[in-house]
Amino acid sequence: DLWGGDLERRMAFPLACLDASLAEAETAGRPFLVGYRISPDEVHGDNAGYTIVESLELIDAIAAREVDYLSVSLWTGYDAIPPGKDRSYGELIRERVAGRCPVAIVSGIHDQASAEDALQHGDLVAVGRAALIDPQFATKIAQGRGDEIRQDVEGLDLTKDLALTPELINWFRPEVGLLPPIK
C-alpha cells in the first residue's frame, strides 16, 4: 500500500503524522512546540525492522520540516554506538540534523557526570528514571549540589514518597538492570 515497501513509502506515514501535527500547531493560536521522538533502530536478534542508516534518512526529512526538537530514545545508553559505526547514535544524528533543531539525548543518565557527558552526544539532556528518583535532579546540578543527587530508591516508599504508580514501580525492578533491588 502507500505506507509500506521501500524506504520512501515507509517514511510516508510518520511524515504524514508529523505534517498533520505541524499544521495543527499552526492553528493553536499560541506558541506551540512540536518535537519528534525516535528510536533510531529496531533490531531483535537477527531481525532488523530498521537500522540507524534508514533512520538517518527519516531524521533528515524530519529536520527539514523545522520541528522544534528531535528526541532520541535509546535503551542501551546515551553513548551507545550502533553496530558497524565508530560514533554514537547521538553524534551521528546530530551531524545529520546539522543544527536545524536541537537533539535531545536520553538513557542511562543518573548523575551530574553522566548528564554533562551526554552533552557530547546531544544538544539537550532528557532525564527519566533519575528525575523520578530525585525530582530535584536538575535543580541540584544548577545549584552546584550534583553530589547530592539521590541515585537509588532504597529506603523510599515508592507509592508514598515518590507517588509512583504500580506500572512505574515495575520500571524500577532489578530485572530491568538499571537499579538495585527495591526493598
N, C-alpha and C positions, 0 to 999 in steps of 0.2 A: 504494500500500500504506500501511501505518501510518506509514512513515517518510518519506514524500515528499508533495509538493504544496504546500500553504500553509505559511506560516512556522511555525505551531504544530506541524504534523506533522514538518517538517524539524528542528525543535528537539528533538523527542521522542527521537531516537536518542542524540545527545550527552548529553542529560539523563538518559536511562536508564543510560548508561555511568557517568556521574558518580554517580548514585544507588547503583549497584552498588558502585562504589569506596568511597563513603562508608559503606555498610553493611559492607563487608569491613573497613574501617579500624576500625569499632566493635568488631569481634571480634578485633582484633590483640593485645589484651592489654597494650598499652603505648601511650604517646602516639604517634600516627601522623598526620603531616601529609598533607592532601590538597589539592593545588592543581590548577588548570586552566590549561593553556597555550592561547592562542587567537591566531590571525592574524585581525585584525578585518575584513579584506576580501579577496576573491579576485576580482581584475579582471585580465583578459588582453585588452588592446586594447578592443574594443567588447563583449566578453563579460564579463558580471558574474555570477559564481557567487553571491556575496553581497556586501553592502556594509556599511559601518560602521553604517548605520541598522538593518539586520537584526541585526547583531552586538550592538548595544546591547540589544536585546530579549533575546537569549540571555544576555548578560552579566548582565542584571538577574535572570534566573532562576537563574543560577549563583551569584551573590552571595547570593540568598535562601536557598540551600541551606547557607550557612555554611561555605564552603570556607575553607581557611587562607590561601590567596593566589590571585591571578589573575596569570598571566604573559602579557604582551602581546608577541607575536612580530612584529617589524616588519623588513622587508628594507630599507626606504627610509630608516631613521634614526630614532632615538628621538624626535626632534622633528618628524617628518613630519606634515603636515596633510592630511586626506582631501579629495578634490575637493568643492568646494561648501561647505566648512566654514571657520570662522575660528579654530579652535583645533586643537591636535594630537590625535592618536588617544589618547594617554595622558591628556590633560586631559579629553577627552570621556568616556573610560572611567572615570576616577577620579570624575568628577561623578556618573555613573550608579551606580557602586558605593556611593557616599555613605558611606564609612567602614566598610562591612560586612566588608571584608577588605582587606589590603594589595594594591596593584597594583605588580607588578614590570615594569619597562620595560627593553628591550634594543635594541641595534642602533646601530652607529656610535660606541660608547663606547670610546675608545682612550687617554685620558689623564685626569688628575685633573680638569681643567676640564670636559671633556665628562661625566664621571661626576657632578660636582657640578651641572651644568646639567640633567642628566637627572632630577634630583630635582624639577625643576619640572613634570615630566610623569608621574612615578610616585612611589610611596612607597618602593620598593626599586629598586636598580640591579643588573641582571644583566650580567655581562661574559663574553663568549665568546672571540673571537679574541685580544683583548688579554691575557686571562689565560693563553692558550696561549703567546703570545709571551713574556710575562713572568709566570711563575707567582707572583711576589711583588707583583703589581699592587696588591691591597688592602692588603697589609702596608706597602708603601712609602707609600701615602696615609696610613694610620693613623699611621705614624712621621714624618710631615711630610717625606717624601722623594719626593713625587709627581713632582718634576722628574727623577728617576732612572728613571722607568718606560721600559722598552725599548718602542719602537713599530714596529720593523721586524725582519725576520728575516735581513737581510743579515749575512753572516759566520757564521751559525749553520749547523750540520749538523742539519737538521730531524729526521732519524731518530735521531741520537746525542744532540745537545744538548737537544732538546725531547721525544724519544721519540714523535714523531708517526707515525701510520700513513700509508700512501700515500693513503688517502682524505682524511685531514685535510690532508696536504701539498697536494693539489689545491685545497683550500679557500683556500689562500694564493696561488694563481696570479693573475697580474695581470689576466686577463680577468674575474675577479670584481670588479675595480675598487676594491678596498679597500686593497690593499697594494702596495708596489713589487715589481718582478720578483725572483724568487728566483735567487740566484747560486750 
